[in-house]
Amino acid sequence: MSTLAEDLPDGVEFIHEDDGRVTARHTQTGVASFGESESEALRELADALDSHQGRGETIEDPESYLEELGIDVEIGGEGPPPWLDE
């Protein structure tokens, strides 16, 4: 299913992936997110943009938060990941 360009919010593009997911990318910042549909990808993109712009919710205990989501990752104390360096 394709969306007409005039129906898209300004600065957003959709990429239909080979695995069926849809990626929504904000063209001004490069922030992207994905979902099973364009509307889901757009909702996820809105959350990602809030976080990118510093308006996301603060996570008091990141390790517990990730564990609750079933993500097994070791959080380092070496600073932010390199893709966040500005």
GIVENCOR-V36059 format. One record per pair of residues at least 6 apart in sequence whose C-alpha atoms are under 7 Angstrom apart, sorted by the first residue. I is the first residue (numbers start at 1). J is the second residue. Records with the same first field share a line. If there is no record, write none. Layout:
I: J ; J
This chain:
11: 26 ; 27 ; 28
12: 24 ; 25 ; 26 ; 27
13: 24 ; 25 ; 26 ; 27
14: 22 ; 23 ; 24 ; 25
15: 22 ; 23 ; 24
16: 22 ; 23
21: 34 ; 35 ; 36 ; 37
22: 34 ; 35 ; 36 ; 37 ; 38 ; 41
23: 32 ; 33 ; 34 ; 35 ; 41
24: 32 ; 33 ; 34 ; 41 ; 42 ; 45
25: 31 ; 32 ; 33
26: 32
31: 49
32: 45
33: 41 ; 44 ; 45
34: 41 ; 44
35: 41
50: 56
